[in-house]
Amino acid sequence: MLRRPDHVRTAAIGHGTTAVLNLRTGKWVWMDEDTRRIWEAALTAGSSIRILIDTIAARGHNPMQVQEAVAATMATLHDHGLLTEHRATPRRRTLRQVITCR
């Protein structure tokens, strides 16, 4: 699962544009509405990306081209440090001593 890194800040600046600051690199990224939708879908667990692709394709766009564009956008977001893999916290195993009574 993907997640938004803690070092990323966002601000809606109007006209469908979102400003995103990566505090580690000091770089800004400007997202239009489509890029923001892809980013939000990537951060949502489940089948949000598939639903987004199907919705865009239903508007008459080629599904393969939509899928390629979404994958390229996600790769760019990852390269800019705006998406990271969420690693599950390993569960600690508790050792229990078994005492048998006779």
Residue, then its C-alpha position, 0 to 999 in steps of 0.5 A: m500500500l502507498r502512503r503520503p510521506d510525513h515530510v509532504r505538505t499540501a495547499a489548495i491554491g485555487h483554479g483546481t491547482t494544488a501546491v505540494l512541498n517536499l520538505r526534505t528536498g525543498k521542492w514544490v510540485w504543482m498538481d492539476e485536478d487530474t494529477r491530484r485525483i491520481w495521487e489521492a486514489a493511489l493513497t486510498a486502499g482498495s481498488s481506487i486506481r482501477i475505479l479511476i481508470d475505468t471512470i476515465a475510460a468510460r468517458g471515451h478514452n482508450p483504457m490502455q492509454v489511461q492505464e499507462a498515463v496513470a502509471a507514468t503519473m504515479a511513477t513521477l509522484h514516487d520520483h518526487g518523493l510524494l508517494t512511499e511504500h507503507r511497510a506494515t509494522p512487524r508484529r512482535r511474537t510473544l513466547r509463552q511457556v506451557i506448563t503441563c500438570r500431571 
